[in-house]
Amino acid sequence: MSPREQDLMERYIYAVVRRLPRAMREETGNELRELIGDMLDADPEAGMEGVLRQLGDPAEFARRYSPPGQYLIGPEYFENYKWLLKIVLLCAAVPVFLVSAASGAAESWPDGYYQALARGITGGIIDAVSAALSGFGAVTLLFAAAERYERLAGKKKSWTPADLKEKPAGPGKFSAAPPSWHPASLSPVPDKNARISRGDSIVSIVFIVIFCALLIFVPDLFFLLVSREGVEGNWMLADQTARIPLFNLAQWGRILPVFVFSLGIGLADEILRLVKGCYCRAVLVSNILCAAAQIALSVWLLKFLPLFNPDLPEQLAEANAALGDAAWLPNWNTDIVTSGLLAFIVLLTLLEVGTTIYKTARYAPKG
């Protein structure tokens, strides 16, 4: 087997096993190498390209390990979908339950211990279920859109590997796959530097899901805690503290959709990176488009919407006056804060886009 044939075989095997559950990949890869070697020995005149054409589209070949039939999310994406859905549900439900239960219990505490506990747990469960359903819907919608795109792009064929056994082409030969697929379409095995860290994608997705869930269900969690009369020992006394809301909750109905839309764009981009697994043209285009949209939404959110509590400067000034010599709270200037946040967001976004462009140009598979 020549080096070119070896490379072509490894490309095909990689294209098949990457669509399978992790536990099956090594064994399936070994079986495929043995199968391809046997086919090549049985029909040496066909060559490696002829053998791979007989095996057919890798995506279709992988279906022999999955139940046939119609589906919302097919085998190419289902393993990543199932794995990511577990993370999203956990990250959406658990923090929301804990925060909502604690907040509900604290508000109902004057009514009695058992009443506060019951209301806190009940409210926490309701909010956690709502957060989990929202996360489920978002992830399912994104993966279903990817599956739909694959179908519209014509990458889903009616041929299945079962035809290899049902329609032999002759002694020592195998029936050919549909002519629309050719081994030349196989992508090369990506360089290690081109592969996107699954751990980085997980961290980003977890952060986005938790932050979005908290913004939707417990926006009053974001506040500044200040002491009216200082501290006693290492603990602030409950009757000496004040919670100053950070966001403008009176206008939250206008602000929240922009927040959620921006975070949803980031979630879609991270899911695409996770599914693709390496830097490529699709990841590059998605990253550039999502970055442009997020910068535009950040400008709208920080400069055109009343994001922050309008009474925050006065409330912080009152807290500083109450603290006297122990004053430590900075003066709040909304314009300076929003401009600084916007500059920070733009800088981080451009750095990420630059990194994607560089790694795609240098390391992305060329085949």
RASUL-V251281 format. One record per residue. RES is the residue in one small letter. SS is DSSP state (@ for helix, = for strand, . for the rest). PHI is phi as a letter, one per 20 degrees, with the letter a starting at -180 (999 if undefined). Layout:
RES SS PHI
RES SS PHI
This chain:
m . 999
s . f
p @ g
r @ f
e @ f
q @ f
d @ f
l @ f
m @ f
e @ f
r @ f
y @ f
i @ f
y @ f
a @ f
v @ e
v @ f
r . f
r . e
l . d
p . g
r @ g
a @ f
m @ e
r @ f
e @ f
e @ f
t @ f
g @ f
n @ f
e @ f
l @ f
r @ f
e @ f
l @ f
i @ f
g @ f
d @ f
m @ f
l @ f
d @ f
a @ f
d . b
p @ f
e @ f
a @ f
g @ m
m @ f
e @ f
g @ f
v @ f
l @ f
r @ f
q @ f
l @ f
g . n
d . g
p @ g
a @ f
e @ f
f @ f
a @ f
r @ f
r @ f
y @ e
s . c
p . f
p . f
g . p
q . e
y . b
l . f
i . c
g . e
p @ f
e @ f
y @ d
f @ f
e @ f
n @ f
y @ f
k @ f
w @ f
l @ f
l @ f
k @ f
i @ f
v @ f
l @ f
l @ f
c @ f
a @ e
a @ e
v @ f
p @ f
v @ f
f @ f
l @ f
v @ f
s @ f
a @ f
a @ f
s @ f
g @ f
a @ f
a @ f
e @ f
s . e
w @ g
p @ f
d @ f
g . p
y @ f
y @ f
q @ f
a @ f
l @ f
a @ f
r @ f
g @ f
i @ f
t @ f
g @ f
g @ f
i @ f
i @ f
d @ f
a @ f
v @ f
s @ f
a @ f
a @ f
l @ f
s @ f
g @ f
f @ f
g @ f
a @ f
v @ f
t @ f
l @ f
l @ f
f @ f
a @ f
a @ f
a @ f
e @ f
r @ f
y @ f
e @ f
r @ f
l @ f
a . f
g . n
k . e
k . d
k . d
s . e
w . f
t . c
p . f
a @ f
d @ f
l @ f
k @ e
e @ e
k . c
p . f
a . e
g = q
p . g
g . m
k = c
f . c
s . f
a . e
a . f
p . g
p . f
s . f
w . d
h . b
p @ g
a @ f
s @ e
l . f
s . e
p . f
v . f
p . f
d . f
k @ g
n @ f
a @ e
r = f
i . e
s . f
r @ f
g @ f
d @ f
s @ f
i @ f
v @ g
s @ f
i @ f
v @ f
f @ f
i @ f
v @ f
i @ f
f @ f
c @ f
a @ f
l @ f
l @ f
i @ f
f @ d
v . c
p @ f
d @ f
l @ f
f . e
f = b
l = d
l = d
v = c
s = e
r . f
e . c
g . n
v . c
e = c
g . m
n . d
w = c
m . e
l . f
a @ f
d @ e
q @ d
t = d
a = c
r = d
i = d
p = g
l . e
f = e
n . e
l @ f
a @ f
q @ d
w @ f
g @ f
r @ e
i @ e
l @ g
p @ g
v @ f
f @ g
v @ f
f @ f
s @ f
l @ f
g @ f
i @ f
g @ f
l @ f
a @ f
d @ f
e @ f
i @ f
l @ f
r @ f
l @ f
v @ f
k @ f
g . m
c = b
y . f
c . b
r @ f
a @ f
v @ f
l @ f
v @ f
s @ f
n @ f
i @ f
l @ f
c @ f
a @ f
a @ f
a @ f
q @ f
i @ f
a @ f
l @ f
s @ f
v @ f
w @ f
l @ f
l @ e
k @ d
f @ d
l . d
p . f
l . f
f = e
n . g
p . f
d . e
l @ f
p @ g
e @ f
q @ f
l @ f
a @ f
e @ f
a @ f
n @ f
a @ f
a @ f
l @ f
g @ m
d @ f
a @ e
a . f
w . c
l . f
p . f
n . f
w . d
n . c
t @ g
d @ f
i @ f
v @ f
t @ f
s @ f
g @ f
l @ f
l @ f
a @ f
f @ f
i @ f
v @ f
l @ f
l @ f
t @ f
l @ f
l @ f
e @ f
v @ f
g @ f
t @ f
t @ f
i @ f
y @ f
k @ f
t @ f
a @ f
r @ e
y @ d
a . f
p . g
k . e
g . e
